[in-house]
Amino acid sequence: MELPQVASMPSMPDSITIYEVGARDGLQNEKTVVPTEAKAQFIERLIDAGLETVELTSFVPPSWIPQLADAPALLERLGDLSKGAKRPVLVPNERGLDNALAAGVGAVAVFGSATETFARKNLNRSVDESLAMFAPVVSRAQDAGLWVRGYVSMCFGDPWEGPVPIEQVVDVCRKLMDLGCDQLSLGDTIGVGTPGHVTALLAALDAGGIGTDRIGVHFHDTYGQALSNTVTALGHGVRVVDASTGGLGGCPYAKSATGNLATEDLVWMCRGLGIETGVDLEKLVETSVWMAQQLGRPSPSRVVKALAS
């Protein structure tokens, strides 16, 4: 397709890395439990479409997230595709790390919170207790040669606590990165962030010693702000953007968290800005249409709706 026409903007990068979260963050909040074979085919199609970094699953107790209870079986089915630093899995604690190491993964992620209420609801611990739980996970993962990512959720607002002070977010991010994480993902878990807020938080993190070269952004599109916030982040030096094919996802512990930024919408915007993503958009749309059939509902991605019609 010749559209969109390419017209760049000042401060935009030549290329970005899309950190695809559809297979984990996307499917974990679906009512439909997707069979292991369908998940494996989904991941294979994502990789075939050019998405190099794909978060595969989560090693959490099945009672927490039954949609991802098949993590060991999924990785066994994927074989070599599940290996390496570009195929991370989420681990909540040392037991999850043990299971991930047994499966031969090459990268893991831990998932913290900027607010006390969400930390309690998500991990049944305070923020400080959560960080203490993550410390041996990160240390052992590094000793094993794994790449480690640290998520911080509720960076832009919390459904129970309301506004979250920027200095509070920075404090949690610094403590998490001080454990030794290779990358930080800033989560707008309920999608309330706006471009000015993104600018202010990135500036505060930079002043606190965490530059944009170590940051990824994770925006939900609850209020239609995900692309605007992404452009703002890119203009301030961020080069890693989390996205979910088809706009799948939410958060099982925050009911106001609707879908993630759709990978197709992100790729379309990047095409127009002349930013290379390495993604075959047509293949990705076909994958979203296929997954929507597995889930029994249409994709919320605007680009999928436009190109698939």
N, C-alpha and C positions, 0 to 999 in steps of 0.2 A: 504494500500500500504506500502511495506517495504522501499521504497525510499522516501525522500533522507536518506542516511546514516547519523547517528548522529556523529558529531565531533565538540566539543565546542571550544571556543576561550577564551583567557584571558580577564577578565573584563566584560564578558557577564553575564547578570542576569539569575536567574532561571526562572523568569516569567515576562511578561509585560502585561499592559492593552492596548488593542486596542480600540481607540476612533473612532467608526464607523461614517463616515460622508456621506455615500452614499445617504441616503434618503434626506438630506438637501443640502450639498455642491455638491453632485453628480448630483441630478436631477435638481437643479436650473439653470444649464447651458445647459440642453438638449433642442434641438429644439422642440422635441415632448413633449407636456403637458400630463403627465401621469395621468389617472383618479384616483380619491381619493381611490377607492376600491383597485386598483392595488398597490398604494403606501402603503396602510395598509397591504396588503398581503406581500409586499416586506419587510416591517419592521418586521412582524410576522415571516417570514422566516429567517431573520437575527438573531433575538433573538433565534429562535429554533436551529440555527446553532452554538450557543454558544457565540454570541457577546452580552456582558452584557451592555456595554455603547453604546447607539445608539442615535445620534442627530437626532431629528425627523423632524423638519421643521423650518420655520422662519416666525415671525409675522412682516412682512414688507408690505407696501402698495402694492396692486396687480399691480399697474402701474410700480413699481420698478422691481418686479420679478413675472410675471404672472404664472410661473410654480408652485409657492408655494401659490397661492391665496386661496387655500382651507384649510389653516392651522387649523382653528377652527373645520371644518367638519372632518378633518383627526383625530384630537385628540379625538373628540367625538366618531368616529368609533373605535378607538383603546381602548377606555375605560381605564381600570386599567393599561394596558400596557404602557400608556403614562405618568404614574405617577412616582414620585420618582427622586432621585438625579442622576440616571443613564439614564434619558431620557430628556436631555436638549433641549431647543429650542433657536433659535437666536432671539434677540430683539434689534432693532436699537436705540430705544428711550423710553421715558416713556409711550407713547401711545401703543407701542408694548408690553411693560411690563404689562400694564393694561389688554390687551387682553390675554396675557399669564397667568396672575393671574386668570382671569375669567375662563380660561380653566382648572385651577387646576394643573398647572405644578409644578414640584419640583426642577427644575434647569433651568438656563438661561445662555446665552452667549452674550457678546457684541463684536463688530468687529471693531477694530481700525486699524490705519495705521502708519507705521514708516516714511512715506513720505508725503509731503504736496500735491503733485499732485494727488496721489491716494486718499487721504482723501477728496479732493475736488470732484473727479469724483465719489467716492463711497457714500459719505455722504453729499456732498455739503457744507462742512465745513473745516476749517483748522484743523490741528492736535490738537491744544489747544482747539479749539471750540468743537471738537469731544469729547475730554476728559471731558470737562465741561458738555456736554450733557449726558455722561455716568455716571457722579457722582451720580445724584439722582436715576438713574436706579439701580446701584450697591447697594446703601444705602437702597433703598426701598426693593430690592430683599432680602438682608440680613435680614432686619427687619421682612420679611415674612417667614424667615427660609429657603430660597432657596440657593442652591449651585450655585456659579457664576464662569464662565470661561471668561477670556479675551483673545481674538485673537489679534495678531498684524501681519498685512500683510506686504509684501514687505521688509522682514527682510534681504534678501540676494541680493536684486537688484530690480530696478524699470524700467519698459519699457520706461518711460519718463525721469526720472532723472539719470538713469544709476546706478553706484555703490552707495550703501548706507553706509555711515560711521558707523562702529560698535558702536561708542559712541553715535550716534544719535539713533540707535535702542535701546540701553540700556536705554537711557533717557526716551524714550516713554514707554518702558516696565516697568520701575520703577514707572512712574507716573500712569500707568494703575493699577499696582498691589497695589500701595499706596491707591487707591480708595477702596480696600478691596476684590479684586478678589481672589478666592481660587486657581485658576490654570491659568497659562499663556500658550498659544499656539503660538509657533514661526512659522510664515508662510513664506515658500519659494514660493510665489504666482506664479512666472513665471518659477520656476524650474531651476534657474541658480546657486544655491549653490553647493559647493564642500566640501569634508570632512575637509580640512584645515580651511575653512571659518566657518564650523559648530563648530569645536574645538575652534576657536578664539572667536566666539560669546558666546558660553557657558561659557568659562573662564571669559569673561568680565562681563557677567551677574552674575556669582558667586561672582566676586569681588565687584559687585554693590549690593550684598545682596539678589540676587534671585538664590537660589540653584536649582539643577536639580530635587529635590523632589517636586518642584512646577511647573515643566515645562513639556509641551507636545510638540512634534514636528510635523509639518504639511508640508510634502514635496510633491511637484509636480514633475512629471517625464518627463518634457519637454525635457531635455537633457540626460535622462537615468541615473540620479544621485541619485534618491530617495532612493534606497536600500543601496547604499554606504554611503549616508549621515545618514541613519537610524542606520546602524551598528556603525558609528562613535559616534552618539548621545548616543546609548546604552552603548558603552564603556566608556562614560564620566558620566554615572549615570542616564540618562533619562530612565524613565520606562513607559511613556505614549506615544503612537505613533498613530497619526491620519492616517486613511486609508479609502478608499472608495471601497466597493465591486464592482468588475468588472472594477475598474479603472475609474469609472464615474467621470465627473466633469470638472471644470475649474473655470473661474470667468467671470461673465457677464460684468464686467467693466475693464478687462484686457485681451484683445483678444489673447495675446501671452501665456496665461496660459492654458496649455493643462491639461490632466487628472491628478487626484490625484494618489498617490501611491496606487496600487491595493491591497486590503486586502488579496486576495489569494496569491499574490507574497510575501507579508510580512509573512504570515503564513507558506508558504513553506520554506522560509529562516529560520524562527524561529525553525521549525521542525528540520532542519539540524544542527542548533546550540544547540539543546537541550533546547530551551526556550519554556516554557509552555504558551499557549495563551488561552486555553479553547475552541478553535474553531474546529468544525468538518469541515475539509477542503472539503470533498466530498459534504456535504450538501451546503456549501457555493458556490462551483462551480455550482451545480445544480441551485442555486438561481440566479447566474449571467447569466447563459444560459437562464433561464426563463425571467429575466429582459431584456436581449438583444432582446428577441422576442417581448416584449412589446414596445421597442424602435425602433425596425426594423433595428437594426444594430448589428454587432458582438461586443463582449467585447474586449477591447484592452489589457486585462490582459494576459500576456504570460502563466501563470499557467493555467488559464481557457482554453486557446487555446490548451495547451498540454494535459490536463486531459480530456477535453470534446471531443477530436477528436477521 
